[in-house]
Amino acid sequence: MDKIFKKKILHRAKYRGIKELDIIFERFIKRFGNTLTKSELIELEYLLDMPDNELLDIIFQNNNIPENLNNKIIKKLMFICNAKQL
């Protein structure tokens, strides 16, 4: 796996601009960052391209996930949010 690509994606995840997402992604990276596959990093990159508010809505309204976003990364992000860590 391309280490530069992984480093770039994880850096982008840490600095979203909305504090709530910064906290969610910080915990996500601590929990899953070392084990992400290349396909999961690509899924994460796709999510990072989304507007912050839209991404927050999807993470917290887990019953309305668009089919194209229903992937391992979204499930892991929802797990982080539902783990009562926030």
C-alpha distances in whole Angstrom, upper triangle without the diagonal:
4,6,9,8,8,11,13,13,14,16,18,18,20,23,24,28,29,30,29,26,25,26,24,21,22,22,20,17,19,19,16,13,12,12,10,8,6,10,12,10,12,15,15,15,18,20,19,21,24,27,27,30,29,26,28,31,28,27,31,32,30,33,32,28,28,27,24,23,23,20,18,18,21,22,21,22,25,25,25,28,30,29,32,30,31
4,5,5,6,9,10,11,13,14,16,17,19,21,22,26,28,29,29,25,24,26,24,21,21,23,20,17,20,20,17,14,13,14,12,11,8,12,13,10,12,15,15,14,17,19,18,20,23,26,26,30,29,26,28,31,28,27,31,33,31,34,33,29,29,28,25,23,25,21,20,19,22,24,22,23,26,27,26,28,31,31,33,31,31
4,5,5,6,9,10,11,12,14,15,17,19,21,24,26,27,27,23,22,23,23,19,19,20,18,15,17,18,16,12,11,13,12,11,10,14,14,11,13,16,15,14,18,19,18,20,23,26,26,29,29,25,27,30,28,27,30,32,31,34,33,30,30,29,26,24,26,22,21,19,22,24,21,22,26,26,24,27,30,29,31,29,29
4,5,5,6,9,10,10,12,14,16,17,19,22,25,25,26,23,21,23,22,19,19,21,19,16,18,20,17,14,14,15,14,14,12,15,15,12,13,16,15,13,17,18,17,18,21,24,24,28,27,25,27,30,28,27,30,32,31,34,33,30,30,29,26,24,26,23,22,20,23,25,23,23,26,27,25,28,31,30,32,29,29
4,5,5,6,9,10,11,12,15,16,17,21,23,24,24,21,20,22,21,17,18,20,17,15,18,19,16,13,13,14,12,12,9,12,12,8,9,13,12,10,13,15,14,15,18,21,21,25,24,21,24,27,25,24,27,29,28,31,30,26,26,26,22,21,23,20,19,17,20,22,20,20,24,24,23,26,28,28,31,28,28
4,5,5,6,8,10,11,13,15,16,20,22,22,22,19,17,19,18,14,15,17,14,11,14,15,12,9,10,11,9,9,8,11,10,7,9,12,10,10,13,14,13,15,18,21,21,24,23,20,22,25,23,22,25,28,26,29,29,25,25,25,22,20,21,18,17,14,18,19,17,17,21,21,20,23,25,25,27,25,25
4,6,5,6,9,10,11,13,15,18,20,21,21,18,16,18,18,14,14,16,14,11,14,16,14,10,11,13,11,13,12,15,13,10,12,15,12,11,15,16,14,16,19,21,21,24,24,21,23,26,25,23,26,29,28,31,30,27,27,27,25,22,24,21,19,17,20,22,19,19,22,23,21,23,26,26,27,25,24
4,6,5,6,9,10,11,13,16,19,20,20,17,15,18,18,14,14,17,15,13,16,18,16,12,14,16,13,14,13,15,14,10,11,14,11,9,13,14,11,13,16,18,18,22,22,19,21,24,23,22,25,28,27,30,29,26,26,26,23,21,23,21,20,17,19,22,20,19,22,23,21,23,27,27,28,25,25
4,5,5,6,9,10,11,15,17,18,18,14,13,16,15,11,12,15,13,10,14,15,13,10,12,14,11,12,11,12,11,7,9,10,7,6,10,10,8,11,14,16,16,19,19,16,18,21,20,18,22,24,23,26,25,22,22,23,20,17,19,17,16,13,15,18,16,15,19,20,18,20,23,23,25,23,22
4,5,5,6,9,11,14,16,16,16,13,11,13,13,9,9,12,10,7,10,12,11,8,10,12,10,12,12,14,12,9,11,12,9,9,13,12,10,13,15,17,16,19,20,16,18,21,20,18,21,24,23,26,26,23,23,24,21,19,20,18,16,13,15,17,15,14,18,18,16,18,21,21,23,20,20
4,5,5,7,9,12,15,15,16,13,11,13,14,10,10,13,12,10,12,15,14,11,13,16,14,16,15,17,15,12,14,15,12,11,14,14,11,13,16,17,16,19,20,17,18,22,21,20,23,25,25,29,28,25,25,26,24,21,23,21,19,16,18,20,18,16,20,21,18,20,23,23,24,21,20
4,5,6,7,10,12,14,15,11,10,13,13,10,11,14,13,11,14,16,15,13,16,17,15,17,16,17,15,11,13,13,10,9,11,11,7,10,12,13,12,16,17,14,16,19,19,17,20,23,23,26,25,22,23,24,21,19,21,19,18,15,16,19,17,15,19,20,18,19,23,23,24,21,20
4,6,6,10,11,12,12,8,7,10,9,6,8,10,9,8,12,13,12,10,14,15,13,16,15,16,13,11,12,12,8,9,11,9,7,10,12,13,11,15,15,12,13,17,16,14,17,20,20,23,22,20,21,22,20,17,18,17,16,12,13,16,14,12,15,17,14,15,19,19,20,18,17
4,6,9,10,10,11,8,6,8,9,6,6,9,10,8,11,13,13,11,14,17,15,18,18,19,16,14,16,16,12,12,15,13,10,13,15,15,13,16,17,14,15,18,18,16,19,22,22,25,25,23,24,25,23,20,22,20,19,15,16,18,16,13,17,18,15,16,19,19,20,17,15
4,6,8,9,11,8,6,10,11,9,9,13,13,12,14,17,17,15,18,20,18,21,21,21,19,16,17,17,14,13,15,13,10,13,14,13,11,15,16,14,14,18,19,17,19,22,23,26,25,23,24,26,24,21,23,22,21,17,18,21,18,16,19,20,17,18,21,22,22,19,17
4,6,8,9,6,6,10,10,9,10,13,13,13,16,18,18,16,20,21,19,21,21,21,18,16,17,16,13,12,14,11,8,10,10,10,7,11,13,11,11,15,16,14,17,19,20,24,22,20,21,24,21,18,21,20,20,16,16,19,18,14,17,19,17,16,20,21,21,19,16
4,6,9,8,7,11,12,11,13,16,16,16,19,21,21,20,23,25,23,25,25,25,22,20,21,20,16,16,17,14,11,13,12,10,8,11,13,12,12,16,17,16,18,20,22,25,24,22,23,26,24,21,24,23,23,20,19,22,21,17,19,21,19,18,22,23,22,20,17
4,6,6,6,9,10,11,12,15,15,16,18,20,21,20,24,25,23,26,26,25,22,21,22,20,17,17,17,14,12,14,13,10,7,9,12,11,10,13,15,14,15,18,19,23,22,21,22,25,24,20,22,23,22,19,18,20,19,15,17,19,17,15,19,20,19,17,14
4,5,5,6,9,10,10,12,14,15,17,18,20,19,23,24,23,26,26,26,23,22,23,21,18,19,20,16,14,17,16,14,10,11,15,13,11,14,16,15,15,18,20,23,23,22,24,27,26,22,24,24,23,19,18,20,19,15,17,18,15,14,17,18,17,15,11
4,5,5,6,9,10,11,12,14,16,17,18,18,22,23,22,25,25,25,21,21,22,20,17,18,19,15,14,17,15,13,10,10,13,11,8,12,13,11,11,15,16,20,20,19,21,24,23,20,21,21,20,17,15,17,16,12,13,15,12,10,14,15,14,12,9
4,5,5,6,8,10,10,12,14,15,16,16,19,20,19,21,22,21,18,17,18,16,13,14,15,12,10,13,12,11,8,9,11,9,7,11,12,10,11,14,16,19,19,17,19,22,20,17,18,18,18,14,13,15,14,10,12,14,11,10,14,15,15,13,11
4,6,5,6,9,10,10,12,14,15,14,18,20,18,21,22,22,19,17,19,18,14,15,17,14,12,15,14,14,10,13,15,12,11,15,16,13,15,18,19,23,22,21,22,25,23,20,21,20,19,16,15,17,15,12,14,16,13,12,16,16,16,13,11
4,6,5,6,8,10,11,12,14,14,18,19,18,22,23,23,20,19,21,19,16,17,19,16,14,18,17,16,13,14,16,14,12,15,16,13,14,18,18,22,22,21,23,25,24,21,21,21,19,16,15,16,14,11,13,14,10,10,13,13,13,10,8
4,6,5,6,9,10,11,12,13,16,17,16,19,21,20,17,16,18,16,13,15,16,13,13,16,15,15,12,13,14,11,10,13,13,10,11,15,15,19,19,18,20,22,21,17,18,17,15,12,12,13,10,7,9,10,7,7,11,11,11,9,8
4,5,5,6,8,10,10,10,13,15,13,16,17,18,14,13,15,14,10,12,14,11,10,14,14,15,12,14,15,12,11,15,14,11,14,17,17,20,20,18,20,22,20,17,17,16,14,11,11,13,10,8,11,12,9,10,13,14,15,12,11
4,5,5,6,9,10,9,13,15,14,18,19,20,16,15,18,17,13,15,17,15,13,17,17,18,15,17,19,15,14,18,18,15,16,20,20,24,24,22,24,25,24,20,21,19,17,14,15,16,13,11,13,13,10,12,15,14,15,11,11
4,5,5,6,8,9,12,14,14,18,19,20,16,16,19,17,14,17,19,16,15,19,19,20,17,19,20,16,15,18,17,14,15,19,18,22,23,21,24,25,24,20,20,18,16,13,14,14,11,9,11,11,7,9,12,11,12,8,9
4,6,5,6,7,10,11,11,14,16,16,13,12,15,14,11,14,16,13,13,17,17,18,16,18,18,14,14,17,16,12,15,18,17,20,21,19,21,22,21,17,17,15,12,9,11,11,7,6,10,9,6,9,12,11,13,11,11
4,5,5,4,8,9,9,13,15,16,12,11,15,14,11,13,16,14,13,17,18,20,17,20,20,17,17,20,19,16,18,21,20,24,24,21,23,24,22,19,19,17,14,11,13,14,10,10,13,13,10,13,16,15,16,14,14
4,6,6,8,10,11,15,17,19,15,15,18,18,15,17,20,18,17,21,22,23,20,23,23,20,19,22,21,18,20,23,22,25,26,24,26,27,26,22,22,19,16,14,16,16,12,12,15,13,10,13,16,14,15,12,14
4,6,8,9,10,14,17,17,14,14,18,17,14,17,20,18,18,22,22,23,21,23,23,19,19,22,20,17,19,22,20,23,25,22,25,25,24,21,20,17,14,12,14,13,9,10,13,11,9,12,14,12,14,12,14
4,6,6,6,10,13,14,10,11,14,14,12,15,17,16,16,20,20,22,21,23,22,19,19,21,19,16,19,21,20,23,24,21,23,23,21,18,18,15,11,10,12,12,8,10,13,11,10,14,15,14,17,15,16
4,6,6,9,11,13,10,9,13,13,11,13,16,15,15,18,20,22,20,23,23,19,20,23,21,18,21,23,22,25,26,23,24,24,22,19,19,16,13,11,14,14,11,12,15,14,13,16,18,17,19,17,18
4,6,9,11,14,12,11,15,15,14,16,19,18,18,21,23,25,24,27,26,23,23,26,24,21,24,27,25,28,29,26,27,26,25,22,22,18,15,14,17,17,14,15,18,17,16,19,21,19,22,20,21
4,6,10,11,9,10,14,14,13,16,18,18,18,21,23,26,24,27,26,22,23,26,23,21,24,26,23,26,27,24,25,24,23,20,19,16,12,12,15,15,12,14,17,16,15,19,20,19,22,20,22
4,7,8,6,6,10,10,10,12,14,15,15,18,20,23,22,24,23,20,21,23,21,19,22,24,21,24,25,21,22,21,19,17,17,13,10,9,13,13,11,13,16,15,15,18,20,19,22,21,22
4,5,5,6,9,10,10,12,14,15,16,19,20,24,24,26,24,21,23,25,22,21,24,25,23,25,25,22,22,21,18,17,17,13,11,11,14,15,13,15,18,18,18,21,23,22,26,24,25
4,5,5,6,9,10,10,13,14,15,17,19,23,23,26,24,21,23,25,22,21,25,26,24,26,26,22,22,20,18,16,17,14,12,12,15,17,15,17,20,20,20,23,25,25,28,27,27
4,5,5,6,9,10,11,13,14,16,18,21,22,24,22,19,22,23,20,19,23,24,21,23,23,19,19,17,14,13,14,10,10,10,13,14,14,16,18,19,20,22,24,24,27,26,27
4,5,5,6,9,10,11,12,14,16,19,19,22,20,16,19,20,17,16,20,21,19,21,21,17,17,16,14,12,12,9,7,6,10,11,10,12,15,15,16,18,20,21,24,22,23
4,5,5,6,9,10,10,12,15,18,18,21,19,16,19,21,18,17,21,22,21,23,23,19,19,18,15,13,15,11,10,8,12,14,12,13,16,17,17,19,22,22,25,23,23
4,5,5,6,9,10,11,13,17,18,20,18,16,19,21,18,18,21,22,21,23,22,18,17,16,13,12,14,11,11,10,12,15,14,15,18,19,19,21,23,24,27,26,25
4,5,5,6,9,10,11,15,16,18,16,13,16,17,14,14,18,19,17,19,18,14,14,13,10,8,10,8,8,7,9,11,12,12,15,16,17,18,20,22,24,23,23
4,5,5,6,9,10,13,13,16,14,11,14,16,14,13,17,18,17,20,18,15,15,15,13,10,12,10,9,6,8,11,11,10,13,15,15,16,19,20,22,21,20
4,5,5,6,9,12,13,16,15,12,15,17,15,15,19,20,19,22,20,17,17,17,14,12,14,12,13,10,12,15,14,13,17,19,18,19,22,23,25,24,23
4,5,5,7,11,12,15,13,11,14,16,13,14,18,18,18,20,18,14,13,14,10,9,12,11,12,10,11,14,15,14,16,19,19,19,22,24,26,25,24
4,5,5,9,9,12,10,7,10,12,10,11,14,15,15,17,15,12,12,13,11,8,11,10,12,9,8,12,13,11,13,16,16,16,19,21,22,21,20
4,5,8,8,12,11,8,11,14,13,13,16,18,17,20,19,16,16,17,14,12,15,14,14,11,11,15,14,12,15,18,17,17,20,22,23,21,20
4,7,9,12,11,9,13,15,14,15,18,19,19,21,19,16,15,17,14,12,16,15,17,14,14,18,18,16,18,21,20,20,23,25,26,25,23
4,6,9,7,6,10,11,11,12,15,16,16,19,16,14,13,15,13,11,14,15,17,14,13,16,17,15,16,20,19,18,21,24,25,24,22
4,6,5,6,9,10,11,13,15,16,17,19,17,15,15,18,16,14,17,18,19,16,15,18,19,16,17,21,20,19,22,24,24,23,21
4,6,5,6,9,10,11,12,14,16,19,17,15,16,19,17,15,17,18,19,16,14,17,17,14,15,18,17,16,19,21,21,20,17
4,5,5,6,9,10,11,12,14,17,15,14,15,18,18,15,17,19,20,17,15,18,18,15,15,19,18,15,18,21,21,20,17
4,5,5,6,9,10,10,12,14,12,11,11,15,14,12,14,16,18,15,13,16,17,14,14,18,18,16,18,21,22,21,19
4,5,5,6,9,10,11,14,12,10,11,14,13,10,12,13,15,12,10,13,14,10,11,15,14,13,16,18,19,19,17
4,5,5,6,8,10,13,12,11,13,16,16,13,14,15,16,13,11,13,14,10,10,14,13,11,13,16,16,16,14
4,6,5,6,8,11,9,9,11,15,15,12,14,16,17,15,12,14,15,12,11,15,15,12,14,17,18,18,16
4,6,5,6,9,7,6,8,11,12,9,10,12,14,12,8,11,13,10,9,13,14,12,13,17,18,18,17
4,6,6,9,9,8,11,13,14,10,10,12,12,10,7,8,10,7,6,9,10,8,10,13,14,15,13
4,6,9,9,10,13,16,17,13,13,15,15,14,10,11,12,9,7,10,11,8,9,12,13,14,12
4,6,6,7,11,14,15,13,12,15,16,15,11,12,14,12,9,12,14,11,11,15,16,17,16
4,6,6,10,12,14,11,9,12,13,13,9,9,11,10,7,10,12,11,10,14,15,17,16
4,6,9,11,14,12,10,13,15,15,12,11,15,14,11,13,16,14,13,17,18,20,20
4,6,9,12,10,10,13,15,15,12,13,16,15,12,16,18,16,16,19,21,22,21
4,6,8,6,6,9,12,12,9,10,13,12,11,14,16,15,16,19,21,22,21
4,6,5,6,10,13,13,11,12,16,15,14,17,19,18,19,22,24,25,24
4,5,5,8,12,13,11,13,16,16,15,18,20,20,21,24,26,27,26
4,6,8,12,12,11,13,16,16,16,19,21,21,22,24,27,27,26
4,6,9,9,7,10,12,12,12,15,17,17,18,21,23,23,23
4,7,8,6,8,11,11,11,13,16,16,17,19,22,22,22
4,6,6,6,9,10,11,13,15,16,17,18,21,22,22
4,6,5,6,9,10,10,12,14,15,16,20,19,20
4,5,5,6,9,10,11,12,14,15,18,18,18
4,5,5,6,8,10,11,12,14,17,17,17
4,5,5,6,9,10,10,12,15,16,16
4,5,5,6,9,10,10,14,13,14
4,5,5,6,9,10,12,12,12
4,5,5,6,8,11,11,12
4,5,5,6,9,10,11
4,6,5,8,7,8
4,6,6,7,7
4,5,8,9
4,5,8
4,6
4
